[in-house]
Amino acid sequence: MNTRTELGSVGEIALIQRLSRDFAQTSHTETVRGIGDDAAVIDTGGPDYWLISTDMLLEGVHFDLAYSPLKHLGFKAVAVNVSDIAAMNGTPLQITVSIALSNRFSVEAVEELYAGIKAACEAYRVDLIGGDTTSSRSGLVISVTVTGKVAKDKITYRNTAKPNDVVCVTGDLGAAFLGLQLLEREKQVFLSDPNMQPEIGEDKSYVLERQLRPSARTDIVYELQDLGIVPTAMIDVSDGLASELMHICTQSGTGAVIFDENIPIDDVSYLVATELNLSPLTAALNGGEDYELLFTIRPHEFEKLKNHARITPIGYLTDKPDDILLGTKAGQYTPIKAQGWKHF
């Protein structure tokens, strides 16, 4: 008798592991790293590794055109892919863009989407080199593939962190999730009364921008290079800090202790969280879509960046793989659970 396993019962990571377990990467010696990191790694024989990653954005799942401007959406589609290259300590080079759309979109609307793609290409210095266009009966679908490169001695994976490494994160966390909550609130208000005008003041524009037009942290990759720092492990924060920290710890065989008072949260995020009756710390831990970089460095490297304005040390790794803990100023420690984005 055949059994049926629901997708929601296994989750995205377990599903990927199940689907990929029979695909041995032995056909080509050029394949250095495949499924399981932010990007695949290919050795073409030169001093650099070739990087490649792909992502899809689906209308009604990853974005809502009720409040997502097409130009911002085009920029975001590129940025989230470039972020994967940054997470490997690499430099993005080219993208391909494939879209599926229905005839409810005008030519001008598609041009607006591509204006955002062009802006991102200019911002991250990548070339649009191809793609595909087809029809869709279920809304807009955008698929972007990005290539990049990284010097072989600078490549950074998820599974190479070590106990006592310092855990660092760039920028601030939670803003993108809070921006989404604001937009969803205003959408519901509009649906209940189309004559109502949105009540989102200029003082909240930061969290809206973080949701609608996020930025990939390629700047940090260049700055780490200038400082002579190669992270021991790195990942981008797409599914929430808790989830990404667990990825690094699980794949590296380590535990971790991070401190709530060290987690960087913008003042606007505190303001919006209070208005929405949400915990800013929960938003930072589990919100996702910040596209900041979470990385680890050896303790002796910490002096090089301890005063960096856009990098915050939030904790350290341990030799206890079963313990991934959040510490408080009062000295209490609680296990961290990943409650970020669930795909099924």
Disulfide bonds with the S-S distance in Angstrom:
none
